[in-house]
Amino acid sequence: MNAPTKTAIAAAELDELLNGDNPPRVVDVRTPAEFETAHIPGSHNVPLDVLRKHRSEISEHLTDEVVLLCKSGQRSSQAEELLRGVGITGTRVLEKGFSDWENKGLAVERGRQRWDLERQVRMVAGSIVLSAVLGSVAAPKLKWLAGAIGAGLTFAAVSDTCAMGTALSKLPYNRGAEAPDVRTIVAQLR
């Protein structure tokens, strides 16, 4: 098992390590579509939902130093907890996630461009609320739809989950490349 270390790593420090003699393994837990859009060169895509289902099997192949990342750090922190639950304690999480890495102008491989999931959630939620408010002029009960979306967004913030994001991630547009199965992931990690 990995020895415990500090759990966060800054983008600049990770960049230095990746250019060093013994680079860490970078595990990107974003969706396949997010990974396909842009990722750190040499990183491995292990979507959080796949890691959640197969953490024991995947963890057997994470014996080197591992840096976990997602867009902002939330999903990678969840991945770190999942791995800690199966005895992997030496993982680190990229501070501020891939967004910070990209904003600092560090190396990125780009593929097909799409809106990120958070932006899609804002667009869908905003459109539903706006339509419900405007529609409530003719059908007053539509205001409750706007209220329900507001309640859902509040719950998402409090619980650090997002049902709308989960639903949107399953759309063909967001799936992009096929989600890697556990055998493919394990083969890449070997």
SVG drawing of the C-alpha trace seen along z (x, -y; Angstrom):
<svg xmlns="http://www.w3.org/2000/svg" viewBox="-53 -37 68 44">
<polyline fill="none" stroke="black" stroke-width="0.4" points="0.0,0.0 1.1,-3.6 2.4,-5.6 0.2,-8.5 1.3,-11.9 -0.1,-15.3 -3.3,-15.0 -3.2,-18.1 -0.7,-19.0 -0.5,-22.3 -0.6,-22.4 3.0,-23.8 4.3,-21.0 2.6,-18.3 4.0,-19.8 7.5,-19.6 7.0,-16.0 5.7,-15.0 8.8,-16.4 11.1,-14.7 12.7,-11.3 10.0,-9.5 6.6,-11.0 3.5,-10.1 0.6,-8.2 -2.1,-10.8 -5.7,-9.4 -8.4,-11.6 -11.8,-10.7 -13.9,-12.9 -16.3,-11.5 -15.0,-10.1 -16.4,-13.1 -14.7,-15.5 -11.4,-13.6 -11.8,-13.4 -12.3,-17.2 -9.0,-17.9 -6.7,-16.1 -3.2,-16.1 -0.9,-14.2 -0.2,-10.7 -3.1,-10.7 -5.4,-7.7 -9.2,-8.1 -10.9,-6.2 -14.4,-7.7 -15.6,-8.1 -18.6,-5.9 -16.3,-3.0 -13.9,-3.6 -16.9,-3.5 -18.0,-0.1 -14.6,1.5 -12.3,-0.2 -10.8,3.0 -9.9,4.3 -8.5,1.0 -6.6,0.2 -4.5,3.3 -2.8,1.5 -2.2,-1.8 1.0,-1.0 3.0,-4.0 2.5,-7.6 -1.0,-8.6 -2.4,-12.1 -6.2,-12.2 -7.9,-15.0 -11.2,-16.2 -12.5,-19.6 -12.5,-21.3 -11.3,-18.8 -14.7,-17.6 -14.9,-14.3 -11.2,-13.6 -11.7,-14.1 -14.5,-11.5 -12.2,-9.2 -9.5,-9.6 -12.0,-8.6 -13.1,-5.5 -9.4,-4.5 -8.7,-5.1 -11.6,-2.7 -9.7,0.1 -6.3,-0.8 -4.7,-3.1 -3.6,-6.1 -0.8,-7.7 -2.9,-9.4 -2.9,-13.2 -5.6,-15.4 -4.8,-18.2 -5.7,-21.5 -8.4,-23.3 -8.5,-20.5 -8.0,-20.5 -9.5,-24.0 -6.6,-25.5 -4.1,-23.3 -5.6,-24.6 -5.8,-28.2 -2.1,-28.2 -1.3,-27.2 0.2,-23.9 0.4,-21.0 -3.0,-19.8 -4.1,-17.3 -7.3,-18.5 -9.9,-16.5 -13.5,-17.2 -14.7,-20.3 -18.0,-20.4 -19.5,-22.4 -18.5,-21.1 -21.2,-19.5 -21.5,-22.4 -22.2,-24.8 -24.8,-22.5 -26.5,-22.3 -26.6,-26.1 -28.1,-26.3 -30.8,-23.7 -31.7,-24.9 -31.8,-28.5 -33.8,-27.7 -36.4,-25.8 -36.7,-28.5 -37.0,-31.3 -39.6,-29.3 -41.6,-28.5 -41.6,-32.2 -42.6,-33.5 -45.1,-30.7 -46.7,-31.4 -48.2,-34.5 -50.5,-32.2 -50.5,-29.2 -49.8,-30.3 -49.0,-26.9 -45.8,-26.8 -44.2,-28.9 -44.0,-25.7 -41.7,-24.2 -39.3,-27.1 -39.5,-26.6 -38.8,-22.9 -35.7,-23.6 -34.5,-26.1 -35.1,-23.6 -33.2,-21.0 -30.2,-23.3 -30.2,-24.2 -30.2,-20.5 -27.4,-19.9 -25.3,-22.6 -26.0,-21.3 -25.5,-17.6 -22.6,-18.2 -24.4,-16.1 -26.2,-17.0 -29.0,-14.8 -29.3,-17.1 -25.6,-16.7 -25.8,-13.0 -28.8,-12.8 -27.1,-15.1 -23.8,-13.1 -25.8,-10.1 -26.8,-12.0 -25.0,-10.8 -23.4,-14.3 -21.7,-13.9 -20.7,-10.3 -18.4,-11.0 -15.9,-8.3 -17.2,-5.1 -16.7,-4.8 -13.7,-2.5 -14.6,0.8 -12.7,2.1 -10.6,4.5 -9.4,1.7 -8.6,-0.5 -6.6,2.2 -4.7,2.9 -3.7,-0.7 -2.7,-0.9 -0.4,2.2"/>
</svg>
